[in-house]
Structures are given as structure tokens and as C-alpha cells.
Amino acid sequence: MKYSYNKLWKMLIDKNMTKTQMRIKAGISTNILAKMGKNEPIAMDSLAKIADALQCGLDDIVEIQKDGE
């Protein structure tokens, strides 16, 4: 499966927020942010924290595609 956090990065630009500011607001670690930067999967709990901090849905943050799509 392929993970993409491009929607999240675009949302941060629209909100004029840095990745570090989002990380602190959501209460996630730098390791989680690094995984997201590499488009690696992260725990649902972390995704929920980010969605709550940014007041959006999970589908506004991550896009998941099966291999071959």
C-alpha cells in the first residue's frame, strides 16, 4: 500500500502553519513527523490527534492507495 500525506502538507500551507507548529499542537513526536515525510504509515491514534488539532477529517490528511493503482 502507498501512503501520501500531500493533502496534509497543502492544508498546512493554506493555514500558514509549519510542520513543527502542527506537531506541537497535535502532540505527536518528531519521529512520527519524519515517517510522514517519507510517506510511511503511522498509527491511527496519531492521525486522530492531527485531525483533532486541525479540526478536519482523516481523509483530509492521508490518502491510501493499493499497490498497482
Secondary structure by P-SEA (a helix, b strand, c coil): ccccaaaaaaaaaaacccaaaaaaaacccaaaaaaaaacccccaaaaaaaaaaacccccccbbbbcccc
